[in-house]
Amino acid sequence: MRATLFLGTLLSAAFAVSAVAAPADDPVLGQVKQIQTRWETIKFTVPEGDKQTDQMTALGAEADSLAAKYPDRVEVLIWDGIVTSERASLVNPISALSLASRARDTLEKAYKLNPTVLDAGAPTSLGVLYYRVPGFPVAFGDKAKARSLLEQATKTAPDGLDAWYFYGDFLMTQGEFAKAREAFIHALAIPVRADRALWDENRRLVITEKLEQIKAKH
């Protein structure tokens, strides 16, 4: 059962962020790259259901283990937060809130270490959590924090596809359709990422759909 705490899959959340370069002299980034690639495959090619949930859970265990081993590597923390957020969108509401809180804590640590890494991956991912999770007293959602983080992300990463996509999505949820349209158009103008074709194609398809929704309403 999809968690009712979330408006769709996070990470997206989620939630994906800029491609991870994996130089031969940095095996840690090689492991992060593997997590990123498997996340994309599970998210975009495995049908929703128990199989997808099980595979994402297994990937989450690996991401958690890597984060425990390298607690000060920002790329590791960002992707652990992303996978944890994705898992939160696949489970029951009680488990979802626990996972979302874990993802928030992990991403906040990454943000404090360096908010610019991976096309502003930490503020982008945190912003998504803050606008998709319910607010007090149910959970920690905060629209003002979400806006601030996503605006920071778009300024930090002007060519960050996810930063602009999620900023536009946030603006849509707030009824700010003209600004959302501008954000989505900016996102589509960003050069295609040939090294992440699956993610890039799916993200652009969703952006195009949202532009059509805005056109239909206005």
One Martini backbone bead per residue (centre of mass of N, CA, C, O) as a GRO file, in nm:
protein
  218
    1MET     BB    1   0.095   0.036   0.023
    2ARG     BB    2   0.066   0.355  -0.013
    3ALA     BB    3   0.167   0.634   0.129
    4THR     BB    4  -0.031   0.903   0.248
    5LEU     BB    5   0.211   1.114   0.306
    6PHE     BB    6   0.241   1.112  -0.013
    7LEU     BB    7   0.295   1.281  -0.340
    8GLY     BB    8   0.437   1.046  -0.433
    9THR     BB    9   0.734   0.996  -0.545
   10LEU     BB   10   1.024   1.045  -0.442
   11LEU     BB   11   1.308   1.101  -0.575
   12SER     BB   12   1.326   1.242  -0.688
   13ALA     BB   13   1.378   1.218  -0.451
   14ALA     BB   14   1.432   1.194  -0.586
   15PHE     BB   15   1.519   1.251  -0.641
   16ALA     BB   16   1.731   1.302  -0.825
   17VAL     BB   17   2.068   1.362  -0.916
   18SER     BB   18   2.351   1.417  -1.010
   19ALA     BB   19   2.595   1.274  -1.143
   20VAL     BB   20   2.834   1.031  -1.054
   21ALA     BB   21   3.156   1.047  -1.031
   22ALA     BB   22   3.407   0.766  -1.093
   23PRO     BB   23   3.699   0.760  -1.008
   24ALA     BB   24   3.961   0.539  -0.978
   25ASP     BB   25   4.067   0.693  -0.697
   26ASP     BB   26   3.738   0.653  -0.597
   27PRO     BB   27   3.559   0.398  -0.463
   28VAL     BB   28   3.321   0.539  -0.330
   29LEU     BB   29   3.196   0.662  -0.587
   30GLY     BB   30   3.150   0.389  -0.718
   31GLN     BB   31   2.932   0.300  -0.511
   32VAL     BB   32   2.739   0.533  -0.558
   33LYS     BB   33   2.691   0.481  -0.857
   34GLN     BB   34   2.556   0.207  -0.815
   35ILE     BB   35   2.317   0.311  -0.654
   36GLN     BB   36   2.209   0.505  -0.865
   37THR     BB   37   2.161   0.296  -1.093
   38ARG     BB   38   1.969   0.109  -0.931
   39TRP     BB   39   1.756   0.317  -0.865
   40GLU     BB   40   1.672   0.376  -1.155
   41THR     BB   41   1.590   0.088  -1.231
   42ILE     BB   42   1.376   0.043  -1.013
   43LYS     BB   43   1.199   0.300  -1.059
   44PHE     BB   44   1.170   0.275  -1.401
   45THR     BB   45   1.138  -0.071  -1.447
   46VAL     BB   46   0.985  -0.151  -1.190
   47PRO     BB   47   0.703  -0.243  -1.087
   48GLU     BB   48   0.471  -0.178  -0.883
   49GLY     BB   49   0.539  -0.338  -0.569
   50ASP     BB   50   0.694  -0.587  -0.407
   51LYS     BB   51   0.946  -0.595  -0.586
   52GLN     BB   52   1.025  -0.300  -0.561
   53THR     BB   53   1.034  -0.285  -0.253
   54ASP     BB   54   1.249  -0.504  -0.207
   55GLN     BB   55   1.475  -0.371  -0.376
   56MET     BB   56   1.481  -0.101  -0.219
   57THR     BB   57   1.547  -0.222   0.056
   58ALA     BB   58   1.817  -0.349  -0.023
   59LEU     BB   59   1.944  -0.082  -0.112
   60GLY     BB   60   1.914   0.059   0.162
   61ALA     BB   61   2.110  -0.121   0.317
   62GLU     BB   62   2.358  -0.038   0.152
   63ALA     BB   63   2.343   0.267   0.199
   64ASP     BB   64   2.361   0.254   0.508
   65SER     BB   65   2.637   0.113   0.520
   66LEU     BB   66   2.795   0.333   0.371
   67ALA     BB   67   2.725   0.565   0.572
   68ALA     BB   68   2.857   0.428   0.820
   69LYS     BB   69   3.147   0.422   0.686
   70TYR     BB   70   3.083   0.733   0.545
   71PRO     BB   71   2.975   1.004   0.731
   72ASP     BB   72   3.150   1.246   0.548
   73ARG     BB   73   3.013   1.177   0.274
   74VAL     BB   74   2.802   1.348   0.082
   75GLU     BB   75   2.721   1.152  -0.144
   76VAL     BB   76   2.635   0.926   0.043
   77LEU     BB   77   2.416   1.079   0.203
   78ILE     BB   78   2.235   1.160  -0.029
   79TRP     BB   79   2.174   0.865  -0.133
   80ASP     BB   80   2.061   0.763   0.130
   81GLY     BB   81   1.829   0.969   0.141
   82ILE     BB   82   1.694   0.894  -0.125
   83VAL     BB   83   1.634   0.595  -0.068
   84THR     BB   84   1.475   0.644   0.192
   85SER     BB   85   1.255   0.815   0.061
   86GLU     BB   86   1.158   0.602  -0.138
   87ARG     BB   87   1.073   0.396   0.077
   88ALA     BB   88   0.852   0.579   0.205
   89SER     BB   89   0.662   0.554  -0.066
   90LEU     BB   90   0.622   0.209  -0.019
   91VAL     BB   91   0.472   0.230   0.257
   92ASN     BB   92   0.339   0.263   0.537
   93PRO     BB   93   0.272   0.539   0.725
   94ILE     BB   94   0.447   0.468   0.973
   95SER     BB   95   0.705   0.389   0.819
   96ALA     BB   96   0.726   0.648   0.651
   97LEU     BB   97   0.789   0.848   0.880
   98SER     BB   98   1.049   0.715   0.976
   99LEU     BB   99   1.201   0.735   0.704
  100ALA     BB  100   1.171   1.040   0.662
  101SER     BB  101   1.328   1.121   0.915
  102ARG     BB  102   1.591   0.986   0.834
  103ALA     BB  103   1.632   1.141   0.573
  104ARG     BB  104   1.643   1.420   0.693
  105ASP     BB  105   1.891   1.377   0.877
  106THR     BB  106   2.087   1.298   0.651
  107LEU     BB  107   2.048   1.558   0.471
  108GLU     BB  108   2.128   1.764   0.686
  109LYS     BB  109   2.417   1.669   0.707
  110ALA     BB  110   2.490   1.721   0.413
  111TYR     BB  111   2.422   2.022   0.414
  112LYS     BB  112   2.632   2.108   0.630
  113LEU     BB  113   2.880   2.014   0.465
  114ASN     BB  114   2.737   2.046   0.149
  115PRO     BB  115   2.498   2.216  -0.059
  116THR     BB  116   2.640   2.175  -0.367
  117VAL     BB  117   2.638   1.888  -0.408
  118LEU     BB  118   2.493   1.749  -0.667
  119ASP     BB  119   2.319   1.984  -0.754
  120ALA     BB  120   2.193   2.041  -0.477
  121GLY     BB  121   2.093   1.771  -0.333
  122ALA     BB  122   2.016   1.843  -0.041
  123PRO     BB  123   1.810   2.083  -0.074
  124THR     BB  124   1.627   1.938  -0.269
  125SER     BB  125   1.550   1.689  -0.093
  126LEU     BB  126   1.451   1.848   0.150
  127GLY     BB  127   1.231   2.012   0.012
  128VAL     BB  128   1.055   1.772  -0.061
  129LEU     BB  129   0.994   1.676   0.220
  130TYR     BB  130   0.867   1.949   0.331
  131TYR     BB  131   0.618   1.940   0.108
  132ARG     BB  132   0.516   1.621   0.135
  133VAL     BB  133   0.500   1.642   0.430
  134PRO     BB  134   0.331   1.675   0.688
  135GLY     BB  135   0.250   1.871   0.933
  136PHE     BB  136   0.172   1.993   1.209
  137PRO     BB  137   0.125   1.709   1.419
  138VAL     BB  138   0.210   1.473   1.224
  139ALA     BB  139   0.474   1.627   1.118
  140PHE     BB  140   0.758   1.815   0.946
  141GLY     BB  141   0.627   1.989   0.763
  142ASP     BB  142   0.744   2.286   0.551
  143LYS     BB  143   0.686   2.527   0.323
  144ALA     BB  144   0.899   2.744   0.385
  145LYS     BB  145   1.145   2.559   0.378
  146ALA     BB  146   1.102   2.452   0.096
  147ARG     BB  147   1.130   2.715  -0.057
  148SER     BB  148   1.412   2.794   0.039
  149LEU     BB  149   1.562   2.537  -0.061
  150LEU     BB  150   1.475   2.546  -0.364
  151GLU     BB  151   1.584   2.825  -0.425
  152GLN     BB  152   1.873   2.757  -0.356
  153ALA     BB  153   1.909   2.527  -0.561
  154THR     BB  154   1.863   2.699  -0.825
  155LYS     BB  155   2.104   2.891  -0.768
  156THR     BB  156   2.329   2.674  -0.737
  157ALA     BB  157   2.167   2.495  -0.985
  158PRO     BB  158   2.089   2.607  -1.294
  159ASP     BB  159   2.145   2.289  -1.421
  160GLY     BB  160   1.929   2.147  -1.231
  161LEU     BB  161   1.676   1.945  -1.296
  162ASP     BB  162   1.560   1.881  -1.012
  163ALA     BB  163   1.547   2.159  -0.890
  164TRP     BB  164   1.340   2.267  -1.106
  165TYR     BB  165   1.124   2.055  -1.087
  166PHE     BB  166   1.058   2.077  -0.777
  167TYR     BB  167   0.995   2.373  -0.779
  168GLY     BB  168   0.756   2.353  -0.972
  169ASP     BB  169   0.592   2.151  -0.806
  170PHE     BB  170   0.562   2.325  -0.559
  171LEU     BB  171   0.416   2.563  -0.698
  172MET     BB  172   0.170   2.396  -0.777
  173THR     BB  173   0.079   2.328  -0.481
  174GLN     BB  174   0.043   2.661  -0.440
  175GLY     BB  175  -0.087   2.790  -0.713
  176GLU     BB  176   0.185   2.882  -0.889
  177PHE     BB  177   0.165   2.855  -1.219
  178ALA     BB  178   0.350   3.061  -1.358
  179LYS     BB  179   0.610   2.984  -1.204
  180ALA     BB  180   0.604   2.686  -1.273
  181ARG     BB  181   0.632   2.718  -1.575
  182GLU     BB  182   0.909   2.853  -1.570
  183ALA     BB  183   1.058   2.620  -1.434
  184PHE     BB  184   0.997   2.401  -1.649
  185ILE     BB  185   1.121   2.544  -1.891
  186HIS     BB  186   1.400   2.557  -1.773
  187ALA     BB  187   1.439   2.252  -1.745
  188LEU     BB  188   1.409   2.180  -2.057
  189ALA     BB  189   1.672   2.364  -2.134
  190ILE     BB  190   1.843   2.162  -2.023
  191PRO     BB  191   2.075   1.962  -2.085
  192VAL     BB  192   2.121   1.656  -2.173
  193ARG     BB  193   2.180   1.340  -2.002
  194ALA     BB  194   2.350   1.084  -2.142
  195ASP     BB  195   2.453   0.938  -1.866
  196ARG     BB  196   2.114   0.963  -1.783
  197ALA     BB  197   1.871   0.867  -1.971
  198LEU     BB  198   1.646   0.749  -1.793
  199TRP     BB  199   1.608   0.987  -1.602
  200ASP     BB  200   1.583   1.220  -1.807
  201GLU     BB  201   1.336   1.119  -1.963
  202ASN     BB  202   1.137   1.092  -1.723
  203ARG     BB  203   1.150   1.382  -1.621
  204ARG     BB  204   1.056   1.521  -1.889
  205LEU     BB  205   0.782   1.386  -1.905
  206VAL     BB  206   0.668   1.505  -1.643
  207ILE     BB  207   0.702   1.801  -1.715
  208THR     BB  208   0.517   1.796  -1.964
  209GLU     BB  209   0.263   1.710  -1.810
  210LYS     BB  210   0.254   1.962  -1.623
  211LEU     BB  211   0.223   2.170  -1.847
  212GLU     BB  212  -0.050   2.057  -1.943
  213GLN     BB  213  -0.199   2.108  -1.677
  214ILE     BB  214  -0.164   2.413  -1.676
  215LYS     BB  215  -0.299   2.466  -1.952
  216ALA     BB  216  -0.581   2.347  -1.870
  217LYS     BB  217  -0.624   2.564  -1.631
  218HIS     BB  218  -0.498   2.831  -1.822
   0.00000   0.00000   0.00000
